[in-house]
Every structure is written in structure tokens, then in C-alpha cells.
Amino acid sequence: MNEDCRMDDVIVRLKKVNGQVQALMRMIEGGEECDKVLTQFLAAKAALDNTYSLVLNRNLQNCLNRQDAPSVEKIIKLISKQ
């Protein structure tokens, strides 16, 4: 499968996160209630975390399938810094 095709759903997810962040900014600018703002923050964070996990999983799977140990090590170092 073409790598570009495999990322179409990631782009869709990121556009949704972008929409959530834009809504969050409007809420803050409009003085929305704190609990609603926090709920929107949590929703945007969860969506971004899920997208991150999806991309991480795909990249690791791809590296493992190619038996690309150096790339796997790079990914592990990146996620270990968190």
C-alpha cells in the first residue's frame, strides 16, 4: 500500500483536531465558561493523542516489517524523551 494513501486518515484526523483547537480559541476569546473550555481542551488532547498513537504504531510496524533496526531505535529514543 502506498504510504501517502495510508496517511489520508491521519490528515483527516489532524484537520478535525485543528477544528477543535479553532473552536477552543473562539470559546476562550468569547469568555465561555471554564468547564466547557476544559472539556474542549480534553477532547482536542485526546484526539491528538489518538492520532499520535496511530502514526507511531504505523511507523513502528513499517520499520519492523522492513527489519529496520536503526529506525526502530530512533523512534524508541524519541518516545523515551517524553
N, C-alpha and C positions, 0 to 999 in steps of 0.2 A: 504494500500500500504506500502511496506517495506521502511523504512527510507533510506536505502542505495540506493535503486532504485530512490528515489526522489532526491537524491543529484548527480546523474550521470551527469545531465546537468550543475550543478554548477561546478563540476570538469572540464568539457569541457570548460566552460566559463573562469575558472581560468587559464587553460592551454593557452587559447588564450591571456589572459592578460599577462601571462608570456612571450609569444612570442612577444607581443608588447613592453614589457619592455626590452627584449633582443635586439630587433631592435633599440629601443631608445638608449641603451648603445652603440651599434655599430655606430649609427649616431653621437653621441657625440664624441666617440673616433676617428671617421673619419673626424671630423670637418665639419659636414653637416651644411647647412645654418640654422640660428636661427629660421626662420619662420617654416621650416619643422620639426625641433626638437620640437617646441612648439605645432605644430599640432599633432605630435605623443604623446606628453605628455597629451594633452586634450583627445585624443582617448583612451589612456590607462586608464586615470582617469575616463572617462565616463563608460567604460566597467566595471571597478572595482566597481564604484558606483552602476551601474545597478545590478551587481551580489550581492552586499551587500543588496540592497533593496529586491531582490528576497529571499535571505536567511532570512532576518529579517521578511518579510511577512510570509513565511512558518512557521517559529518558532512561531510567534505570533498566527497564525491560529491554529497551533497544540496545543499550550497552551490553547487557548480559547476553542477549541473543547473538551479538557480534563478538562476544568474548573479548570485550574491550576493557581490560582491567584498569588501564590508566584513566579512562574516562569515569569509570565507577569510583575510583579513588578520589578524583576531583570532586565528584558530586558528594561523596561522603564528607570530604573536608568542608565543602560549602555548607552543608546542612549541620555540621558539627559546630560551626561558628555561631549558630543561632542561640 
